[in-house]
């Protein structure tokens, strides 16, 4: 497997991906994929598409900065199955990151960079998703959205994310920290804290199987929309988690300090199954007192 440093990546790969007029195009790398080394801070100035198999590893506090008018970072190819590994990288201020195919994340940190991953396998370890928002109508999953995907995430944190639109024309947003949709996911020792959405302040699960082993789900908020109008409260359901047509198992998990208009701990539809296994600690979850 060939390796390149980030200086070569910027001059060769990213410039080719961006294209002369900002359009996202792919780069044909070696058939076995490449390992690219990100050294230090790099600012990206337009949409970027990684349309090939790739391993990107960071050194020296490696940062990809999308704050300069970036629209999105797309990892993988929507028409072909790709395998991408990201390791030891800080992603900052990307309005949206998309991944399609098999994804491995190791010690990556996403700040104000909402992530969507689907159509493959995810393996993540020691990652942080924080301070990301999907406040546009119709977008869910403030920190991370997983759709049509199978995998395991270990020691990952979802902190202070939002999926919330305070308007009657939207559904209010679901899954402040994490959305799991049409997927089979295991979370080992997660921290899901301080997130907000109208439905599922911490997590929203639909048509999926989710197992949470250990970890903490705390201080999340399912915030109702139009809460200043006493006759049209909407949302504010499922402070810790909202479960729709899914099977969810908590094992030795702490669920505390979550708030909601309705069901501050777990909101579950009749076609769902929720199990508590082992020493699940539930404390200080409460309903919001509306004016």
C-alpha positions in Angstrom: 0.0 0.0 0.0 1.4 3.4 -1.0 1.6 6.3 1.4 1.6 10.0 0.8 1.9 13.0 3.1 -0.7 15.6 3.2 1.2 18.1 1.2 1.0 15.8 -1.7 -2.6 15.0 -0.9 -3.6 18.7 -1.1 -1.7 19.3 -4.3 -2.7 16.1 -6.1 -5.8 14.5 -4.6 -7.9 17.3 -3.1 -7.3 19.7 -6.0 -8.4 17.0 -8.4 -11.4 16.2 -6.3 -12.5 19.8 -6.1 -12.0 20.5 -9.8 -11.4 23.8 -11.6 -14.9 25.1 -10.9 -15.6 23.6 -7.5 -17.5 20.5 -8.8 -16.9 17.3 -6.9 -15.1 14.7 -9.0 -13.3 11.5 -8.1 -9.6 10.6 -8.1 -8.5 7.2 -9.4 -5.9 5.9 -6.9 -4.1 2.6 -6.9 -6.4 -0.4 -7.2 -5.5 -1.5 -3.7 -6.2 2.0 -2.2 -3.8 4.4 -0.7 -2.9 5.6 2.8 -2.7 9.4 2.9 -1.1 11.2 5.8 -2.6 14.4 7.1 0.0 16.5 8.9 -1.3 19.5 10.8 -4.1 21.9 9.7 -5.6 22.0 6.2 -8.5 24.3 5.2 -10.8 23.1 2.5 -12.5 25.7 0.3 -15.3 23.8 -1.6 -17.2 20.6 -1.8 -15.0 17.5 -1.7 -15.8 14.0 -2.8 -13.6 11.0 -1.9 -14.8 8.6 -4.5 -12.4 5.7 -4.0 -11.1 3.3 -1.4 -8.9 5.3 1.0 -7.1 5.3 4.4 -6.4 8.8 5.8 -4.4 9.0 8.9 -3.6 12.1 10.9 -0.4 13.2 12.8 0.5 16.4 14.7 -3.1 17.4 15.7 -4.3 16.8 12.2 -7.3 19.0 11.3 -9.6 19.3 8.3 -11.2 22.7 8.4 -14.4 23.2 6.4 -15.2 26.7 7.6 -14.3 28.4 4.3 -17.7 28.2 2.6 -17.5 24.4 2.4 -20.9 22.7 1.6 -20.2 19.1 2.3 -17.6 16.3 2.4 -18.7 13.1 0.7 -16.9 9.9 1.5 -17.4 7.0 -0.8 -19.4 6.8 -4.0 -23.2 6.6 -4.0 -23.1 4.4 -7.1 -20.3 2.0 -5.9 -19.4 0.3 -2.6 -16.3 1.9 -1.1 -14.1 1.2 1.9 -12.7 4.2 3.8 -10.7 4.4 7.0 -10.3 7.7 8.9 -7.9 7.8 11.8 -6.7 10.5 14.3 -8.3 13.5 12.5 -10.3 16.5 13.8 -13.1 17.6 11.4 -14.3 21.2 12.1 -17.2 23.2 10.6 -18.4 20.9 7.8 -22.1 21.6 7.4 -22.6 18.0 6.4 -20.4 14.9 5.9 -21.8 11.9 4.0 -20.3 8.4 3.9 -21.5 5.6 1.6 -20.1 2.1 2.0 -17.8 0.5 4.6 -16.4 3.0 7.1 -13.8 2.7 9.8 -13.3 5.5 12.3 -10.5 5.5 14.8 -10.0 8.4 17.3 -11.7 10.9 15.1 -13.3 14.1 16.4 -16.2 15.9 14.7 -17.0 19.4 15.8 -19.9 21.3 14.2 -19.8 18.7 11.5 -23.0 16.6 11.3 -22.2 13.1 9.9 -24.4 10.7 7.9 -23.2 7.2 7.2 -25.1 4.4 5.3 -25.2 1.4 3.0 -22.4 -0.6 4.5 -20.5 -1.6 7.7 -19.4 0.9 10.3 -16.6 0.2 12.9 -15.8 3.2 15.1 -13.7 3.5 18.2 -12.9 6.4 20.5 -14.7 9.0 18.4 -16.4 12.2 19.4 -19.4 13.9 17.7 -20.1 17.3 19.3 -21.7 20.7 18.9 -23.2 19.8 15.5 -26.7 21.0 14.4 -29.2 20.0 11.7 -31.5 22.9 12.0 -32.8 22.8 8.4 -36.3 21.4 7.9 -36.3 17.7 7.2 -32.9 16.9 8.5 -32.4 14.6 11.5 -29.5 13.3 13.6 -27.6 16.2 15.0 -24.4 14.4 15.6 -24.6 11.2 13.5 -27.2 9.5 11.3 -26.8 5.8 10.5 -29.0 4.3 7.8 -29.0 0.9 6.2 -25.8 0.0 8.1 -24.5 -2.7 10.4 -21.7 -2.3 12.9 -20.3 -1.5 16.3 -19.2 1.8 17.9 -17.0 1.6 21.0 -16.2 4.4 23.5 -17.8 7.0 21.3 -19.3 10.2 22.6 -22.2 12.4 21.3 -22.1 15.7 23.1 -24.2 18.9 22.7 -25.7 18.2 19.3 -29.0 19.4 18.0 -31.7 18.2 15.5 -34.3 20.8 16.1 -36.5 23.1 14.0 -39.0 25.2 16.0 -41.6 25.5 13.3 -45.0 23.9 12.7 -44.0 23.2 9.0 -41.4 20.6 10.1 -41.5 17.6 12.3 -39.2 19.3 14.8 -36.2 17.1 14.2 -35.4 13.6 15.6 -32.3 12.2 17.3 -30.3 15.1 18.8 -27.2 13.0 19.3 -27.8 9.9 17.1 -30.3 8.5 14.6 -30.3 4.8 13.8 -32.6 3.9 10.9 -33.0 0.6 9.1 -29.8 -0.6 10.8 -28.3 -3.1 13.3 -26.0 -1.3 15.6 -24.1 -2.0 18.9 -22.9 0.9 21.1 -20.3 -0.2 23.6 -19.8 2.3 26.5 -21.2 5.4 24.7 -21.6 8.8 26.3 -24.7 10.5 24.9 -25.0 13.8 26.7 -26.5 17.3 26.4 -28.2 16.7 23.0 -31.5 18.1 21.9 -34.3 17.3 19.4 -38.1 17.4 19.2 -38.2 13.6 19.1 -35.5 11.6 20.9 -33.3 14.1 22.5 -30.4 11.7 22.8 -31.3 9.0 20.3 -34.0 8.2 17.7 -34.3 4.7 16.5 -36.6 3.5 13.7 -37.0 0.1 11.9 -33.7 -1.1 13.6 -32.1 -3.2 16.2 -29.9 -1.3 18.7 -28.0 -2.7 21.7 -26.4 -0.3 24.2 -23.8 -1.9 26.5 -22.8 0.2 29.4 -22.3 3.9 28.9 -24.4 6.9 29.9 -27.4 8.7 28.4 -27.8 11.8 30.4 -29.0 15.4 30.3 -30.6 15.2 26.9 -33.7 17.2 26.0 -36.7 16.4 23.8 -37.9 20.0 23.3 -41.4 20.7 22.0 -41.9 23.1 19.1 -44.3 26.0 19.3 -44.0 25.7 23.1 -45.2 29.4 23.6 -48.6 28.5 22.3 -50.5 26.3 24.8 -52.9 24.9 22.3 -50.3 23.5 19.8 -47.6 21.7 21.6 -45.8 19.3 19.2 -42.9 17.0 19.8 -40.9 17.1 23.0 -41.2 13.3 23.2 -38.5 10.8 24.3 -35.9 12.7 26.3 -33.3 9.9 26.3 -34.5 7.9 23.3 -37.4 7.6 20.9 -38.1 4.1 19.5 -40.3 3.4 16.5 -40.8 -0.2 15.2 -37.5 -1.3 16.6 -35.8 -3.6 19.2 -33.6 -1.8 21.7 -31.7 -3.4 24.6 -30.0 -1.5 27.4 -27.4 -3.4 29.4 -25.8 -1.9 32.5 -26.5 1.6 31.2 -27.0 4.8 33.2 -30.0 6.9 32.0 -30.2 10.1 34.0 -31.2 13.8 33.9 -33.1 13.6 30.6 -36.1 15.9 30.0 -39.1 15.9 27.7 -42.7 17.1 27.5 -43.7 13.4 27.2 -41.7 10.3 28.2 -38.4 11.9 29.5 -36.8 8.4 29.6 -38.0 6.2 26.7 -40.8 6.8 24.2 -41.6 3.5 22.4 -44.3 2.7 19.9 -46.5 -0.4 20.3 -44.6 -2.3 17.6 -41.3 -1.9 19.4 -39.5 -3.9 22.0 -37.4 -2.4 24.7 -35.4 -4.5 27.2 -33.4 -3.5 30.3 -30.7 -6.1 31.1 -28.4 -6.2 34.1 -27.9 -3.1 36.3 -29.6 -0.3 34.4 -29.6 2.9 36.5 -32.5 5.3 35.9 -32.6 8.5 37.9 -33.7 12.2 37.9 -35.4 12.1 34.5 -38.4 14.5 34.4 -41.1 16.1 32.4 -40.8 19.7 31.2 -43.2 22.1 33.0 -44.7 24.1 30.2 -46.2 27.6 30.7 
